[in-house]
Amino acid sequence: MSKKRSIETTCIQGGWQPGNGEPRQVPIYQSTTFKYSTSEAMGKLFDLEAEGYFYTRLQNPTNDAVAAKICEMEGGAAAMLTSSGQAANFFAIINICSAGDHVISSATIYGGTSNLLTVTLKRFGIETTLVDPDLPEEELAKEFRPNTKCVFAETIANPALVVLDIEKFAHLAHSHGVPLIVDNTFATPVNCRPFEWGADIVTHSTTKYMDGHGMTVGGCIVDSGNFDWDAHKEKFPGLTTPDESYHGIIYTQRFGKGAFITKATAQLMRDLGCIQSPQNAFLLNAGLESLHLRVPRHCENALKVAEYLSSREDVAWVKYPGLPGDKYHDLAQKYMPKGTCGVISFGLKGGRAAASVFMDKLKLASIATHVADAKTCVLHPASHTHRQLNDEQLVEAGVDPSMIRFSVGIENADDIIEDIRQALED
Ligand SMILES: *Cc1c(COP(=O)(O)O)cnc(C)c1O
């Protein structure tokens, strides 16, 4: 399989490679189990001595075909689907972190991931330091501890729309002997391929642009295969020393560039589940086939909407990294010259009260706890996801009380703008 073909072709042709007389579209392997003719053949699967399927809690051929497509889109070495984006980030982190370990994460990340790190993983004995991603590398380096095992960040942060300086973060992580994990949900590999800038592991909430139609919750982990676990053996014993639950195999020795994903499948899926259903993987694949067409339209529409909002007197501020003059425009130009994403945030001069009135008057855009969808949708974090906080607490949490998160869809841009105009004026 050529790694050089363009992302557009990979969106369509990647993954499922049918043989003579086999279905052209990836089939849904709606089966929990797989049949073998000898006891020994199945035994070898349990010892990881042979490749194959035995139980869909660990692996399923539909999922693997779709994961292989995303793997090729990202330019990775191995990939797996998970039941959600949350599960993808959870697995990517606990595959290398245990109780007593430490994570450095950008503070501007998705709220769910922030809770995962600072509340739930803390209960498991994994501590996280949240850092301002815009700090110079020397400042960020001060947060490393002997037990730090990875650095985590998002290419374009949801909902802060901070663009990550991936090269700075990769250098920071590598100079301390740990991998950089990047959540690439908002940019998608159509706009940015973090491995090309030094990231080691990429995660996705496939629920967003990859599915694109609000049909399925899902996630994906892709490993570049580039991080040398054996060079930092003492930090990553789970990958570099014998796994007693598989008769003492050593993942890096046996699986090379596939070590990280094989361990996450063999151990974490075995013990925790969290696999994506093959039905959902099939629907995700249908979304991926048009991703390369949808993403540029999202970006084109979002830029028009951002420009329109910026031109209005009643709009106090607009954040969109694709907008010239935005704080992150230069970084966006460097890492994603084709475009950023379809999500914009802005505030009205009337603040929180005006935001509610505006949203209630929208006709085309729907109020929904969702982003990165074909359909334009809108959310007011202060009234929804961060509802429990007062204005002072909101500012502390980095959420402006007036912030409206506007996810621009792929309808006609003029119609979206007209919807905004009538909601502000009529
Ligand atoms: C939505 C989202 C997640 C969580 O994904 P789910 O599929 O909802 O579990 C993680 N990271 C980012 C950047 C997201 O936008």
The ligand as a Tripos MOL2 file, in Angstrom:
@<TRIPOS>MOLECULE
LIG
   15    15     1     0     0
SMALL
NO_CHARGES

@<TRIPOS>ATOM
      1 C1        -15.6670   15.5150   21.7400 C.3       1 LIG1
      2 C2        -14.2310   15.4800   22.0080 C.ar      1 LIG1
      3 C3        -13.6610   14.4440   22.7830 C.ar      1 LIG1
      4 C4        -14.4880   13.3590   23.4030 C.3       1 LIG1
      5 O1        -15.0070   12.5380   22.4180 O.3       1 LIG1
      6 P1        -16.3470   11.6750   22.5700 P.3       1 LIG1
      7 O2        -16.4260   10.9700   21.2640 O.co2     1 LIG1
      8 O3        -17.4710   12.6290   22.8350 O.co2     1 LIG1
      9 O4        -16.1260   10.7450   23.7200 O.co2     1 LIG1
     10 C5        -12.2890   14.4510   22.9620 C.ar      1 LIG1
     11 N1        -11.5230   15.4140   22.4400 N.ar      1 LIG1
     12 C6        -12.0330   16.4260   21.7030 C.ar      1 LIG1
     13 C7        -11.1240   17.4700   21.1540 C.3       1 LIG1
     14 C8        -13.3980   16.5000   21.4630 C.ar      1 LIG1
     15 O5        -13.9130   17.5100   20.7380 O.3       1 LIG1
@<TRIPOS>BOND
     1     1     2 1
     2     2     3 ar
     3     2    14 ar
     4     3     4 1
     5     3    10 ar
     6     4     5 1
     7     5     6 1
     8     6     7 2
     9     6     8 1
    10     6     9 1
    11    10    11 ar
    12    11    12 ar
    13    12    13 1
    14    12    14 ar
    15    14    15 1
@<TRIPOS>SUBSTRUCTURE
     1 LIG1         1 GROUP 0 **** ****
